[in-house]
Amino acid sequence: MAPRIFITGATGYIGGDALSQLTRSTKQYDVAALVRNSEKGAQVASQYPAIRLVYGDLDSAEVLEEEARKADIVLRKFLMISKPHRIQVWTVLTDMYAFADCANADHVVAAEALIKGLAAHASDRPGYLIHTSGTGILLFADMDRQIFGEASAKVYDDWENVSEVTSIPDFAPHREVDKIILASGSSNVKSAIVCPPTIYGRGRGPSSQRSLQLPELSRCTLEKGHGIQVGAGEAYWTNVHVHDLSDVYIALVEAAAAGGGKASWGDKGYYFTENGEHIWAEISKHVASAAYKQGFILSNTVETHSDEEINEMRQGGTMLWGANSRCRAIRARKLLGWSPKGKSIEEEIPDTVAFEAELQGFVKHHAAKVAG
């Protein structure tokens, strides 16, 4: 019998791309996908007619529990919506990765329902939960200090110092549900947390194919007519191409289907997924240069804006482009043989700018026409 997989976020950016990669696998899986309504169901069915559709949302606790009980593996993708935080600038980051339908990294009810369903498995055949968090968890220090646009030397890793990552302050984004997942480990439930950084590249899913940070920076650049940066622009983030990220999910699925494989699960099952890092000032320059060369703006200059101005352009923009999120992905490389091969974020920028210009209705020399 083929391993049974239940996936949330099938029409989202991360979930959709992972599902696309899963269906390309030479291994056979029996896949069920959570969808919110018939419109979302039709999007999935048109691309993947063999997938069983499960109608509901993240508040459908009974549905989630039942599907997790039936599944061998649960893939839980997310929409980054952070509840109000004691640092007021981190209020809500809506439409993270512009997901059309996806799970929420901070949705306690859904996490608990899935774990409850998986806990019904026998200890000799445990259920596996692969949960998506995000390196927004690492922003807590800059958020606490309210300092943006400055570099930090602190770099986390998921190998020798993984316990530091799994014990960060409780006020950090995603921390509440991460703790629930980390505590779920038992003979019946084996869990892993995938923690992606800045994700870039066109997704291959049935609906949302747009990420957040790079497309939104491109949108703001096009609208302002020049590049933008937060403060000195010296903050670091790590990054990964969405196709390389999907490879991590597939490797974990294959390990789970093999009874755990070489993967780590439970309190050691934490996987960063970076393939390099960038400084946001340099990315802003690349975006402005691409927009200028393609004829969408009249200047390739980059201007510094206040925190208030940045957050008016994009809610939470000071964190997206001004806080530090630095990590090293060691575990996936060592245990899963992960070897990312996608284009670099710098190489991807011209295509992202062009796609964003088309999406937002910009045309070449738009700025010149507006200026008269």
N, C-alpha and C positions, 0 to 999 in steps of 0.2 A: 504494500500500500504506500502511495506517495505521501510524504510528510505534508501535514495540513498547516497552512499558514493563514493567519488572520492579520490583515494590515489596515491601519487607520491612516488617513492622509493620502489616499490613492490619487486624488485629483490635485494635490498640492505640489509644490516645487520639489521638495526633497522626496516625499513619498512617491510622487509620479515618476521621477527619474529612477528611483530604486526599483519600482514595479516594472518599469521598462527593462531594466537590466535583468531583473529576476526572470522575466518571460523569455529572455534571450539565452538563459542558462540551458546547458545540455542536460541538466538534471530535471526530473519531473516533480512538480509540486501541485498540490491541491489548494488553490488560493481563494480566499474569501476577502472582500473589501468592504469596509464601512463607508457608506455614502449617505449624504444628508437628505437628498430628495431625488425625484425621478430625473431631473435635469442632469445632476451629477452622475446618476447611475447610467444614463445614456452616454455620457462622455467616456466612462470607463468601458461600457459594453461595446462601443463602436471600435475601440482599439484592442480590447481584450475580451472577446466574446465568451471565452471559456471560464472566466472568473465569476464566482458566485457573489451576487450583490447582497449586502446586509444593510437594510435601511435603519437609520438612527443617527444620533449625534453623541457627543461626549457626556451628555447628561443621561443617556439611555443606559443606566447602570445594569439593569437586568439583561439587556441585549449584549452588552460588553462582557458581562460575566459568563453568559451562556456560550458566546463564541470563543472566549478564552478557554473555557472548559473543554470545548471540542477540538481546539487547535493544539498542535504540537509546538508551534512557534508563533509568537505575537510580535509583529513589527509595529512599533508605536512612533509615528512621525508627529511633528509638532508645528503649531503656529506660536510664535513668540509673542505672547500677550502677558506682560508683567503687571500684576496687580499693584495698586498704589503703594509706594515705598516711602520710607521715612525720609529719603532724599527726594524732594519734590520734583526735581528735574527728571527723575526716572518715574514717570507716571504710567503711560501706556505706549508701547511700541506696537501699533496696530499694523496688520498686513505684513508682518515680517516675512520676507521672501515672497510676498504677494501671493500667499497660498489662497487657492479658491476653496479648498475644503480639506482641512487637516486637523490633526490632533494638537493639543495645547500642552506645552511642556510644563505648565503650571496648573493643570487641571487635576485636582486631588481626587475628585469623585471617579474619574475615568481610570486613574492609576490604581486606585483601591479596588475597583470592580474587576479590572483585568487580572490583578494579582489574586483576588479571591477565586476567580475562575480557574486560573492556572494551579492554585493550591489544591484543587480537587484531583489533580493527577497523582498517580501512584509514585512512590519514591523510586521504584525501579524503572520508571519511565516519566521523568520530570517534564514539566512544561518550561519553555524558554521564552523570556521576555527581552526584546532588544529595544531599548528606549532611547529616544533622541532628546538630548539636552542642548547645550550650546555654550561656546566660550564667553558668552555674556556673563557667565558666573564669575569670570575673572575681573570684571569691571569694578568690583566692590570697593577697592582701595581708592580709586580716583573718584568714584561716586561719593564716598564718605568724606573725602577731602574737598570735594567740589573744585577740583583742579583738572582742566582739560587742555589738550594740545601740547602737553609736556611729555617727554620720554620717561619711561620707567625701565630700570634694569632687571626687574623681577621677571623670571621665566619659570613657568611651572612645567612639570613633566608627568607622564602617566606610568612611569616605571619605578625607579628607585624612590621617588618622592610622591607616589600616588596617594599616600595617606594624607598628605598636605592638601591635595585637591579634594578629597572626600571628607575633609573636616573644615572647610572654609566657613566663615561666619554665616549664621542663619539668615542674615538680612540680604545675602547675595541673591541675585536673580536666579530663578529655577531651583534654589536650594531646597525649598519645601518638598517638592516632588522627588528631587534627586535623593533626599533622605529616605523617602518612602520606598523607592526602588532599591536603594542600597540595603535597607532593612528587610527586604522581602526574601532574601536568599535562604533556602532551606533544602532539604532533600527532595522536595516537591517542585520548587521553583528555582530556576537558574536565571539570573538576570545579567545584562550587560548594558552599559550606558555609552552611547556614541555622542561625542561632544565636538561638533563641527565649528570652525571659526568663520571668517568671511568666506562665503561661498559665491562663486562666480561661474559664468557660462550658461548657455541656453539649456534648459531642462528638456527631457524627452518624454514627459508625461502627457496625459490626455487633456490637461487643462492648463494650469499655471506653469509657465516656463521661465519666469522672471525671478531673479533673486532680489535682494534689497539694497545693500550698502552701495555697491558700485552703480547699479541702475539709478538709485535715488541721487547719488552724487552727480551722475550724468544729467539727470532731469534738472537739478538745481543749477548746474552750470549752463545748460541751454536756456533756462528761464532768465537767469541773471545776465547772460551774455559774457560771462567771464568765469574763471575757475574760482572755487571757494575753499577756504580752509578754516579750521578751528584753531584759534590762537596761533602759536608758533608752528603748528602742524607736525609736531615731532612725535606724536603718539604712534605706537606700534600695534598692529594686528597681524595675526597669522592668517593664512588663506588656503583654500583648496578648490579645485575644479569640481563641479557637481558630479561629473562622471567618475572621478576618482573617489569621491565620497561614496557613491553607490557601490563601488567595489568593496568597501569595508562592510557594508550591510550584507552583501552577497556572501562574503567570506564568513561572516558570523552566522548567517543562515545555514551555510554548508556545514560549519562546525557543529551547530545545534542539531542538524539533521543526522550527524554522525555520533550523536550522544555526547556532545560537548567538544570533541576534537581537541586541538591544541590551544583553543581559546581560553582566556581567563573569564570566570564568571563570579558573581557575588561582589564582595568588597574590593576585589582586585580587577573586576571586569569593567574598567574605565578606559575609554579609548578616545584620545584626541586624534584629530584627522588632518593635521596641517601638512602642507607641502611647501613651506617657506613663509616668509613674513615680509611685510611692507611698512613703510612710513607714509602716513596719509598725505603729507605735503607733496611727496613724489607722485602719488597716485593722482592728486589734484592737478598737478602739472601735466601728467599724461592725458588726463581727461580733457583739460582745456585745449591742449595741443591737438588732440584728435578732433574735437568739435570745431576748432578753427580750420584745420586742414580740410575737413569735409564741408566747410562753407556754412556752418550753422551759427557761428558767432563771429564777431568782427575783431576779437582780440584773444590772444592766448595767455593773457596775464591771469594771475591768481591773486585774489584779494582776501585779506583776513577779515573775518566778521566776528562780532561779539557773540557770546553764548546765546543771548536773547534772539539775535537775528538768525543764527543757525537754527535754533529750535522753532522759529517761525517758519522757516523754509521747510523743515522736516522735524516733526515732533520727535524728541529724543536724539536729534542730530549731533548734539555734543558728545553723546556716548558712542554713536555709530562711527564718528570720524575724529573723536577727540580724546577718548579714553583708551587705556592700554589693555590689550588682551594678548598676552604672549605665552606660548606653550610649545612643547615638543612632543610629537607623536612617535613614541618609541614602541609601545605595546603592539600596535597593529603591524608594524614592520617586522618585529621580532617573532611574533606568534602566528600571524596570519599570512606572512609573506607579502604584505601590501607594498606595492611599488607604483606610486602614482606617476602617470605619464601624460596628463593633460597639459594644455598650453598654460603658460604662466599668466598671472593676472594682468601683467603689463601687455602681453601679446593679445589678450582678450579685449582690452579696452576699446580699440577702434570699432569692433563689431558691436560691443555693448552700447556705445554712443550712437551708432547708426540705428540700432534696433530701438533704442529709447526715443530717438528723434522721430522715427516712424510712428511709434506708439503714441507719442504726445502730439503728433500732427505738425511737427516742424518740417520745413522744407529748406533746401539750401538757399543761402543768402536771405533767410527769413529776417535776420537781424537788420540787414541793410534796408530791406523793404519797410520794416517798422520804423527805422530811423528817418525814412523819407529821403 
